[in-house]
């Protein structure tokens, strides 16, 4: 069984939206490695407490780190940025996880385009395909594992409906030929299990990933001034590169 922790960045609006992109980032870990991940994350958070004074009960929320830090303003802004950078480097060294990433380019999409559904359906399909071919680490081989989606809070009702629908009806265009083929996502079990990132150290890492994936495409002024739009490029070995046929880092562009 794979546990798939997901967060998003950007917004799904197409009209008068300040964002040009909507992104999803997923951290995938096999159940056999979950305790290792938990222990490693606890050690990382302990290190951040020792180095920067970030308490374990305080949330790493990248967007708020830089715009609405609240009590975390006691930690200098450049150190908050370093915490995010260290969160990325920490994950890059965990050989037992994989990241799957989806980016929707909103410019030029018609007003009827469903950004939310397109992004999530691509992510769910890629997770299902990767399990089918046994390309995530620590699994039991081709078509022998399942996964459960564990998102941060989002449009919970809509996502639950989408997961249920794709399990029964999921037409996918044929590659290089007319028509569709039916690829039900039968390796995704149960409804999504929604969590609040404030109560999940793992989701807080995924929040950092989604934020810097977005900033790689549309950085704000502070991130640009620190050249932190390149932070996501620090990832290499844990990227699920088989998720995309066209992007060398496996990012699925829609």
C-alpha angles and dihedrals in degrees: 000000000000123000112214115200112194137186134170138215131197123027135276097232120120101184119069091343118158090215128076095193142044116200139188125197123189130193111206122199130169117238090242089063099039096098090049089052092049092050092046092049091049089053090049092051090047089053091050089052091051096044102037108012093248105156120224091239092054118094125238099221107162099202092048091044089071105027108027107017096157109180089000088072084090086075109073113252094242089054091051086054090050090053089058092047091050090049088058094046090046092056094044088063094054103094094185097065132070133201122218115192135191127189123190114202101211099188112105095012115135118251090251093058111119103219094181096051095043093050096046095042090054091049094047091047092051092049091050093046094048091052091046091058095040094241099139115088125257096019130132098251138270115351093349101107138064134203139213121209115230108187131179112245111299135134088326098181094049094047092048090053092049093051091050093048095049090053089061106022123025115145112190123191115251116249111250094348138079122262137033139273125213112242108174112195094234094157092067106086131197127355118303113281105226121208136180110243089219086072099040125072090192093054089051089060090049089050088058090049095050092045095052093041086058093044089053087065103033111013122191121230096265094048090047092049090056093041086237091140083088095058094096088056088068086079118091119128097045096047114110093232094175089068091084131043093199110035117071091215094050094247110156109223119198 
